[in-house]
């Protein structure tokens, strides 16, 4: 069992709900959607072989909470406010709302990580610290992207396009944010054993359960 296959694919595109920005932006050379770009932050790490026996209930409960926090952020992006493409001004305001929703979700996750109990699993606290640093970076990216979205000039198509591309460029920085944290998770055999028993961790190992939303063409 490994959490990297699904979770990095989802979380590397911070946030996946920004399909409305990347896919809906006016065409530009070599412009790729952050929701479809493959994660490049960390090489595939084979899950360590599992030792006989089952992890203790305390370890499973702690790991389940960690997965709840991480998975909760990913799930929140699936239900983020949609982008309104009826006109440029509506597109801009709804994009700002979408980014604000993602920023709040990242901050909620960060708060949860900072309040989580010390890990009963050796090395678990280091994994929590790695995710905390990742979400601090995610916060910075989303905050900057939101500011850039707020400053999109909708008065003409050229300025509108340039503004969207600036937001998209910022969002793409999220593609490498979580790779290191997931690598540390997957290198910890005891943590993986507990994750195998934790209900909240199971959705994070199924890539097919996370499908980015599609979007229509942007206003012209």
Buried (B, 14 or more C-beta within 10 A) or exposed (E): BBBBBBBBBBBBBBBBBBBBBBBBBBEEEEBEBBBEBEBEBBEEBEBBEBEEEEBBEEBBBBBBBBBBBBBBBBBBBBEBBBBBBEEBBBBBBBBBBBBBBBBBBBBBBBEBBEEBEEBBBEBBBBBBEBBBBBBBBBBBBBBBBBEBBBEBEBEEEEEBBBBBBBBBEBBBBBBBBBBBBBBBBBBBBBBBBBBBBBEBBBBBBEEEBBEBBEBEEBBE
